[in-house]
Amino acid sequence: MKMLFSAFGKKLFGVKYERIGKSLFLCLIMFGALHSAEVRLTVNPIFLYLTSFVFTAGIMWQSLNSSDNAKYFRNMIMMPFEGKDFVISYVGSLAAYVLITKTLTVWALFLAVGSFKAVEIVIAVIAAFAGIIFISVMYVLLRHFKDGANFDAYIFYADGNDKAHKAQKSHNHGFVWTYLTRYLMEHKNYLLNSVFIWGLAAIIPTVFVSFGTNTNGLTMYLALGFGVVSVNTPLTILVSCDHDLERGIRTMPGGFKKFFIPYGVLLFISFLFAYGILLISWQLQIGGLGLVHIISAVVLAFICAAGSIALEWFCPLKSWKIESDLWHHPRKYIVPAAVILVAGLMGTVMW
């Protein structure tokens, strides 16, 4: 079991487990910065428990469904192994990865801005472990009843990821739009995340209304709203998700034009749809919008799509272990931050 755990651990944390040190260092930096800034909030412990459970469970689900993990898993099951040890090592290493690199960051944030008793922190840790166990059991049950997989180590090898990979490989034999459609159909969580962003766009004005927002604070709050709904990470990292696709685009004659123009149109439509929902909801609840705001939304959607494409072409994410790393990479805030800045400038001059 020790050798199996070490094999999975090195894949997730690096050969020398350097990812652990980096994560701990970043958590200390964030905790120290917020604590030194004397940012203090009254946080109900229940919120800490729920966040620990839901956030950890969500990241664990992403990790179990990672196509990159499936490839590594496929190579590992070719070797002789004891089923029970294999499952414990695989799930345990994923759990350690989620807790150390993801959940620990959330705990550092809570502890920096709030005040909690030792027993409350212990309950939060238990909630995180409960989230891991719950999702692992749910994953096994869904694989068994939906896909007919047997209750053994092979149940963690998702054949659907292989099918998705084959669908990705077909981009050389079809149109880019066909490839994008197939890819999104195979990765429905990407579409669900977009739906979540659109729903968030609808309720953002409600949140600002609770802050007492009026037309005098329109520029700042609306610019912030545009930035928030621009964080559609899965849809903006399609190239970074697939190293083979990236290499294919770079080696194919006219690859940038053939792939990134349709991809850019897809991003533009997605962002513009989110901005449209935001503006409609804002007009219904707060008012004060006009044609200039619609034009601004179109311009911002173009900037957001162009910026996302530029990052994927010039700065693709490569040093990632599982797909969850892509979803939570700090790069995803660059374009939304630029959108907030541009929207703020446009608001000052035009709104």
C-alpha positions as CSV (number, residue, x, y, z in Angstrom):
1,M,0.0,0.0,0.0
2,K,2.8,2.4,0.8
3,M,4.3,2.0,-2.7
4,L,0.9,2.7,-4.3
5,F,0.2,5.7,-2.1
6,S,3.7,7.0,-3.0
7,A,3.0,6.5,-6.7
8,F,-0.2,8.4,-6.6
9,G,1.2,11.0,-4.3
10,K,4.1,11.8,-6.5
11,K,1.8,12.2,-9.5
12,L,-0.4,14.7,-7.6
13,F,2.2,16.5,-5.4
14,G,5.3,16.2,-7.6
15,V,8.3,13.8,-7.5
16,K,9.6,15.4,-4.3
17,Y,6.2,16.4,-3.0
18,E,7.1,20.0,-3.6
19,R,3.4,20.9,-4.1
20,I,2.8,20.4,-0.3
21,G,5.4,23.0,0.7
22,K,4.1,25.5,-1.9
23,S,0.5,25.1,-0.7
24,L,1.5,25.5,2.9
25,F,3.6,28.6,2.1
26,L,0.8,30.3,0.1
27,C,-1.7,29.6,3.0
28,L,0.7,31.2,5.5
29,I,1.2,34.2,3.2
30,M,-2.6,34.7,2.8
31,F,-3.3,34.2,6.5
32,G,-0.5,36.6,7.5
33,A,-1.6,39.2,5.0
34,L,-5.3,39.2,6.1
35,H,-4.5,38.9,9.7
36,S,-2.0,41.8,9.6
37,A,-4.6,43.9,7.7
38,E,-6.9,43.4,10.7
39,V,-9.8,42.3,8.6
40,R,-12.3,40.9,11.0
41,L,-15.7,39.4,10.3
42,T,-18.3,37.7,12.5
43,V,-18.7,34.3,10.9
44,N,-21.3,31.7,12.0
45,P,-19.5,28.4,12.6
46,I,-22.3,26.7,10.6
47,F,-21.1,28.5,7.6
48,L,-17.6,27.2,8.2
49,Y,-18.9,23.6,8.5
50,L,-21.0,23.9,5.3
51,T,-18.2,25.4,3.3
52,S,-15.8,22.8,4.5
53,F,-18.2,20.0,3.4
54,V,-19.5,21.4,0.1
55,F,-16.2,22.9,-1.1
56,T,-14.2,19.8,-0.3
57,A,-16.9,17.5,-1.8
58,G,-17.0,19.5,-5.0
59,I,-13.2,19.4,-5.5
60,M,-13.2,15.7,-4.7
61,W,-15.8,15.1,-7.4
62,Q,-13.7,17.1,-9.9
63,S,-10.7,15.0,-9.0
64,L,-12.4,11.7,-9.3
65,N,-13.7,12.7,-12.8
66,S,-10.4,14.1,-14.0
67,S,-9.5,12.7,-17.4
68,D,-5.9,13.2,-16.6
69,N,-6.3,11.0,-13.5
70,A,-8.1,8.4,-15.7
71,K,-5.0,8.1,-18.0
72,Y,-2.7,7.6,-15.0
73,F,-5.2,5.2,-13.4
74,R,-5.3,3.2,-16.6
75,N,-1.5,2.8,-16.5
76,M,-1.5,1.8,-12.9
77,I,-4.1,-0.9,-13.2
78,M,-2.0,-2.7,-15.7
79,M,0.3,-3.7,-12.9
80,P,-0.5,-6.4,-10.3
81,F,-2.3,-5.0,-7.3
82,E,-4.4,-5.8,-4.3
83,G,-7.9,-4.3,-4.9
84,K,-8.4,-3.0,-1.3
85,D,-5.0,-1.4,-1.1
86,F,-5.3,0.1,-4.5
87,V,-8.6,1.8,-3.7
88,I,-7.5,3.1,-0.3
89,S,-4.3,4.4,-1.8
90,Y,-6.0,6.1,-4.8
91,V,-8.9,7.7,-2.8
92,G,-6.6,8.5,0.1
93,S,-4.0,10.3,-2.1
94,L,-6.8,12.3,-3.9
95,A,-8.2,13.2,-0.4
96,A,-4.8,14.4,0.8
97,Y,-4.4,16.4,-2.4
98,V,-7.8,18.1,-2.0
99,L,-7.4,18.9,1.7
100,I,-3.8,20.2,1.4
101,T,-4.0,22.2,-1.8
102,K,-7.6,23.3,-1.9
103,T,-9.5,23.1,1.4
104,L,-6.5,24.3,3.5
105,T,-6.7,27.6,1.6
106,V,-10.3,28.1,2.5
107,W,-9.6,27.3,6.2
108,A,-6.7,29.8,6.2
109,L,-9.1,32.5,4.9
110,F,-11.7,31.7,7.6
111,L,-9.2,31.6,10.4
112,A,-7.6,34.9,9.2
113,V,-10.9,36.9,9.2
114,G,-12.9,35.1,11.9
115,S,-12.6,33.8,15.4
116,F,-13.3,30.1,16.1
117,K,-13.0,27.8,19.0
118,A,-10.8,24.7,18.8
119,V,-13.9,22.4,18.8
120,E,-15.4,24.3,15.9
121,I,-12.2,23.9,13.9
122,V,-12.2,20.1,14.6
123,I,-15.8,19.9,13.5
124,A,-14.9,21.7,10.2
125,V,-12.1,19.2,9.6
126,I,-14.6,16.3,10.3
127,A,-17.1,18.0,7.8
128,A,-14.3,18.1,5.1
129,F,-13.6,14.4,5.6
130,A,-17.3,13.7,5.5
131,G,-17.5,15.5,2.2
132,I,-14.7,13.3,0.8
133,I,-16.4,10.1,2.0
134,F,-19.8,11.1,0.8
135,I,-18.6,12.0,-2.7
136,S,-16.5,8.9,-3.0
137,V,-19.4,6.7,-2.1
138,M,-21.7,8.6,-4.4
139,Y,-19.2,8.2,-7.2
140,V,-19.0,4.5,-6.7
141,L,-22.8,4.1,-6.6
142,L,-23.3,6.2,-9.7
143,R,-20.7,4.3,-11.6
144,H,-22.3,1.0,-10.6
145,F,-26.0,1.8,-11.3
146,K,-25.5,4.2,-14.2
147,D,-22.6,2.5,-16.1
148,G,-22.9,-1.0,-14.7
149,A,-19.4,-1.0,-13.2
150,N,-18.5,-3.8,-10.7
151,F,-17.7,-3.0,-7.1
152,D,-13.9,-3.3,-7.4
153,A,-10.9,-1.1,-8.1
154,Y,-11.8,-0.8,-11.8
155,I,-14.9,1.2,-10.8
156,F,-12.7,4.3,-10.4
157,Y,-11.6,4.0,-14.0
158,A,-14.1,6.1,-15.9
159,D,-14.5,4.8,-19.5
160,G,-16.3,8.0,-20.4
161,N,-13.1,9.9,-20.1
162,D,-11.6,7.7,-22.8
163,K,-14.6,8.4,-25.0
164,A,-14.2,12.1,-24.4
165,H,-10.5,11.9,-25.3
166,K,-11.4,10.1,-28.5
167,A,-13.9,12.9,-29.3
168,Q,-11.2,15.4,-28.7
169,K,-8.9,13.6,-31.1
170,S,-11.4,14.0,-33.9
171,H,-10.8,17.7,-34.4
172,N,-8.4,17.0,-37.3
173,H,-11.2,15.3,-39.2
174,G,-14.1,17.7,-38.7
175,F,-15.1,21.3,-38.2
176,V,-14.0,23.1,-35.1
177,W,-17.6,23.8,-34.2
178,T,-18.3,20.1,-34.3
179,Y,-15.3,19.5,-32.0
180,L,-16.4,22.2,-29.5
181,T,-19.9,20.8,-29.4
182,R,-18.7,17.3,-28.8
183,Y,-16.2,18.4,-26.2
184,L,-18.9,20.3,-24.3
185,M,-21.3,17.4,-24.5
186,E,-18.7,15.1,-23.1
187,H,-17.9,17.6,-20.3
188,K,-21.4,18.7,-19.2
189,N,-19.9,20.2,-16.0
190,Y,-18.5,22.9,-18.2
191,L,-22.0,23.7,-19.4
192,L,-23.4,23.5,-15.9
193,N,-20.8,26.0,-14.7
194,S,-21.9,28.4,-17.4
195,V,-25.5,28.0,-16.3
196,F,-24.4,28.7,-12.8
197,I,-22.7,31.9,-13.9
198,W,-25.9,33.0,-15.8
199,G,-27.9,32.4,-12.6
200,L,-25.4,34.4,-10.6
201,A,-25.8,37.2,-13.1
202,A,-29.5,37.3,-12.4
203,I,-29.1,37.6,-8.6
204,I,-26.2,40.0,-8.4
205,P,-28.5,43.0,-8.6
206,T,-30.5,41.6,-5.7
207,V,-27.3,41.5,-3.6
208,F,-26.4,45.0,-4.5
209,V,-30.0,46.2,-3.6
210,S,-29.5,44.8,-0.2
211,F,-26.4,47.1,0.1
212,G,-28.6,50.1,-0.6
213,T,-27.3,50.5,-4.2
214,N,-28.9,53.4,-6.2
215,T,-28.1,55.1,-9.4
216,N,-25.4,57.1,-7.7
217,G,-23.4,53.9,-7.1
218,L,-24.2,52.4,-10.5
219,T,-20.8,52.7,-12.0
220,M,-18.9,50.9,-9.3
221,Y,-21.4,48.2,-8.7
222,L,-22.2,47.4,-12.3
223,A,-18.5,47.3,-13.2
224,L,-18.0,44.8,-10.4
225,G,-21.0,42.8,-11.6
226,F,-19.5,42.6,-15.1
227,G,-16.2,41.3,-13.6
228,V,-17.9,38.7,-11.4
229,V,-19.8,37.0,-14.3
230,S,-16.7,37.0,-16.4
231,V,-15.1,34.3,-14.2
232,N,-16.2,31.3,-16.4
233,T,-13.1,29.2,-15.9
234,P,-14.0,25.9,-17.5
235,L,-15.0,27.5,-20.8
236,T,-11.9,29.7,-21.0
237,I,-9.4,26.8,-20.5
238,L,-10.3,24.4,-23.3
239,V,-6.9,24.5,-24.8
240,S,-5.0,24.2,-21.5
241,C,-7.1,21.2,-20.7
242,D,-5.8,19.2,-23.6
243,H,-2.0,19.3,-24.3
244,D,-2.5,17.3,-27.5
245,L,-5.0,19.9,-28.8
246,E,-2.6,22.7,-28.1
247,R,0.2,21.0,-30.0
248,G,-2.2,20.3,-32.8
249,I,-3.2,23.9,-33.1
250,R,0.4,25.2,-33.0
251,T,1.6,22.7,-35.7
252,M,-1.4,22.9,-38.0
253,P,-1.1,25.5,-40.8
254,G,-3.3,28.5,-39.9
255,G,-4.1,26.7,-36.6
256,F,-4.7,29.9,-34.7
257,K,-7.2,31.3,-37.2
258,K,-9.0,28.0,-37.8
259,F,-9.5,27.2,-34.1
260,F,-9.4,30.4,-32.1
261,I,-11.9,32.4,-34.2
262,P,-14.8,29.9,-33.7
263,Y,-13.6,29.4,-30.1
264,G,-13.6,33.2,-29.6
265,V,-17.1,33.5,-31.0
266,L,-18.3,30.8,-28.6
267,L,-16.7,32.8,-25.7
268,F,-18.2,36.1,-26.9
269,I,-21.7,34.6,-27.1
270,S,-21.4,33.1,-23.6
271,F,-20.1,36.3,-22.0
272,L,-22.6,38.5,-23.8
273,F,-25.5,36.2,-22.7
274,A,-24.3,36.5,-19.1
275,Y,-24.0,40.3,-19.4
276,G,-27.4,40.5,-21.0
277,I,-29.0,38.6,-18.0
278,L,-27.1,41.0,-15.6
279,L,-28.4,44.1,-17.4
280,I,-32.0,42.8,-17.6
281,S,-32.1,41.9,-13.9
282,W,-30.4,45.2,-13.0
283,Q,-33.0,47.2,-15.0
284,L,-35.9,45.3,-13.4
285,Q,-34.6,45.8,-9.8
286,I,-32.6,49.0,-9.9
287,G,-33.1,50.7,-13.2
288,G,-31.1,53.6,-14.7
289,L,-29.8,51.7,-17.7
290,G,-29.8,52.7,-21.3
291,L,-28.5,52.0,-24.8
292,V,-25.0,53.0,-23.7
293,H,-24.9,50.1,-21.2
294,I,-25.9,47.6,-23.9
295,I,-23.1,48.9,-26.1
296,S,-20.7,48.6,-23.2
297,A,-21.7,45.0,-22.6
298,V,-21.0,44.1,-26.2
299,V,-17.5,45.8,-26.0
300,L,-16.8,44.1,-22.7
301,A,-17.8,40.7,-24.0
302,F,-15.4,41.2,-27.0
303,I,-12.6,42.2,-24.6
304,C,-13.3,39.3,-22.3
305,A,-13.3,36.8,-25.2
306,A,-10.2,38.3,-26.8
307,G,-8.3,38.4,-23.5
308,S,-9.2,34.7,-22.8
309,I,-8.0,33.7,-26.2
310,A,-4.8,35.6,-25.8
311,L,-4.0,33.9,-22.5
312,E,-4.7,30.5,-24.0
313,W,-2.5,31.2,-26.9
314,F,0.4,33.0,-25.3
315,C,0.2,31.7,-21.7
316,P,-1.5,28.2,-21.7
317,L,-1.5,26.5,-18.3
318,K,0.9,23.5,-18.4
319,S,2.2,22.7,-15.0
320,W,-1.0,21.2,-13.6
321,K,-1.6,17.8,-12.0
322,I,-5.4,17.4,-12.3
323,E,-8.1,19.4,-13.9
324,S,-9.1,20.9,-10.6
325,D,-5.8,22.9,-10.7
326,L,-7.0,24.5,-13.9
327,W,-10.3,25.5,-12.5
328,H,-8.7,27.2,-9.5
329,H,-5.6,28.7,-11.1
330,P,-5.1,32.4,-10.2
331,R,-4.9,33.2,-14.0
332,K,-8.7,33.1,-14.2
333,Y,-8.9,36.5,-12.4
334,I,-6.7,38.4,-14.9
335,V,-9.4,39.0,-17.5
336,P,-12.2,39.7,-15.0
337,A,-10.0,42.2,-13.3
338,A,-9.3,43.9,-16.6
339,V,-13.1,43.9,-17.3
340,I,-13.8,45.6,-14.0
341,L,-11.1,48.2,-14.8
342,V,-12.4,48.9,-18.3
343,A,-16.0,48.9,-17.2
344,G,-15.1,51.4,-14.4
345,L,-13.4,53.7,-16.9
346,M,-16.3,53.4,-19.4
347,G,-18.8,54.1,-16.6
348,T,-16.9,57.2,-15.5
349,V,-16.9,58.6,-19.0
350,M,-20.2,57.3,-20.6
351,W,-22.7,56.0,-18.0
